[in-house]
Amino acid sequence: MTSVFERLLEEKGTLLADGATGTNLFNMGLMSGDAPELWNTDAPEKIRTLYRGAVDAGSDLFLTNSFGANASRLKLHDAQHRAHELSRVAAELGREIADKAGRPVIVAGSVGPTGDIMEPVGTLTHADAVEMFHETADGLKAGGADIGWLETISAPEEFRAAAEGFARAGLPWAGTMSFDTAGRTMMGMTSAAMVEMVAALSHKPLAFGANCGTGASDLLRTVLGFTAADANLPLIAKGNAGIPKYHDGHIHYDGTPELMATYAVMARDCGARIIGGCCGTMPEHLEKMREALDTTAPGTAPSLPQITAALGAFSSDSDGTDGAGPTRSPRRGRRRVA
């Protein structure tokens, strides 16, 4: 059965996703260390405002406030028994906003990493990881999410476990990894290796790609890595709004709406078909991205020098696929996951 995601992507060719969750919620008063998922029941109007901001800015798709709604992460807040409930409510609030949009808008159920390290390096078993992902995915499906959306994953073992969890829930899904360690994920995955992993999955995503990481330049270099490896599924680009800088006790991102508009067009030219923002991306960024995608004709893939000239330098010399070691350029700030 064709999903609403597939139908809308076929109709429009390119979809605009949403922006940051954490950045927007921190601006609404969320404190560091708080579990944003608890706001689904404790402050639902703020979550509606988060979703509405993306829809009003022109997004075709937005993620639910359920990134950490798994038993392992919620255990830190003595709420591990609420994983299914909080996931369901996150999707219900999203369904409410999407159904009032007056146009097709996809509710994508956000699913983040468990926060644990899987065997054999860590103690989390495959079976336990699958069950956690299944519980979250089932809650999202019960709440009306159109698709699941795995994001900010570093370990291939966890990506595969999540795929199995979505399959058990009967929920179509998309998935992204974060390439934030000299062109690789924190656990060493390259863009080319991700293409191979996705191709081998029995329950494949509808789309896959990269999110978060460092700056927008690095993310586009990763997208070019996907296309060079002959990715045969729609690609996702969800980059940060510039580079994080620590100022007056807070993290700020230096990416302007104009820079993110340029990034959006370049992401499409690199081969991405679902384009959004991650950390630091606000509705004002999304508005400019929407305008740029709607008014700029598709072009050819940019070269690496063209990317850095438009969006800034890469954070490392290598994208991880050339066999070079993970030597970093000097870091330009601190990063917080959105």
Protein Blocks (a to p, Z undefined) as FASTA:
>chain_A
ZZfklmmmmmnopacddddfklmmmmnopaghiafklmmmmmmmlmmmmmmmmmmnopab
dcddfklmcfklmmmnopmmmmmmmmmmmmmmmmmmmmmnopacddddddddehiacdfk
bmcdfklmmmmmmmmmmmmmmnopabdcdehifbfklmmmmmmmmmmnopacddddddfe
ghiafkopafklmmmmmmmpmbdcfbdcdeehidfklmmmmmmmmmmnopabdcddddde
hjaddeehiacdfbdfklmmmmmmmmmmnopabdcddehiafklmmmmmmmmmmpccddd
ddfklmmmmnopcfbfbeolnopacddcddfbdcddZZ
